[in-house]
Amino acid sequence: MLEHRSQQTEAGLNRQARCKIAVSLSGQQLIKQSQSITVGSKLLIVGFITAHKSNNGLSQLVLHAEQIEFID
């Protein structure tokens, strides 16, 4: 699960932006890289977003990671 928090400016007003999204990893390199991620790590994740249907029939957005970079 990836959590995003930031402050953005919209129409001249400051706004807190927050969201959580499930992340899907494929491939040994990404899986190995993900093992060093800790809570609070700042990451740049490149990939694509799709909707997955859960067992209860509800759609959930999922980020399919193609690249992960740690940022300072």
N, C-alpha and C positions, 0 to 999 in steps of 0.2 A: 504494500500500500504506500503510495506516494502522497505526501501532504505538501501543499504549496501555501505560503503566507507571504504577502507583500502589501505595500502601500502604493496605491495608484492614484493618479489625478484624472478625474472625469468631470468635464464641464466646469473646470476651474476649482473643483472641490476634491479634498483628499478622501480616499475611500480605502477601507481594509478589504483586500482580496484574499479569499481563502477557499481551498477546495481539497478534496481527497479523491484519488483515483487509483484503481487497481493497475498494477504493472505486470505485463507478461514478458518473460525472458526466454529466449531460445538460443541454443548454442553454448558450447563449453566455455568460450571466452567470456561471454556476458554473465553466465552463471558463476564463474570463478571470480569475476570482478565484483559481483553483487555481494559476495561473502565478506568483503571488507567494508561494506556500508554499515554505518552505525546511526542511531537516532541522532538527528541534528546535522548529519552530513549535508553539505550543499552540493547539489548535483546538476549537471546539464544532461538531460535525457533526450535523445533524438529518436524519433520513431513515428508511428501513426496511431490514430485513435479509431477504434471500432466499437460497436455496440454488441455486447454478448447478452443472450437471454439466460437468466438464471433458472434454477429448478422451479421457482414459483411463478415463472412466466414474465417477470419484470426485466426490462432492459437495463443494463449497467454499462457505462463507458469503461473501456479498458485501453490503456496505453501499451502498445506493443513496442518495446524498446529495441532499437537497432544499434544504438551506441550510447555508452554511459561515460561521462567525464566528471571527475571530481573538480570542483572549483573552490577557490579560496574565499 
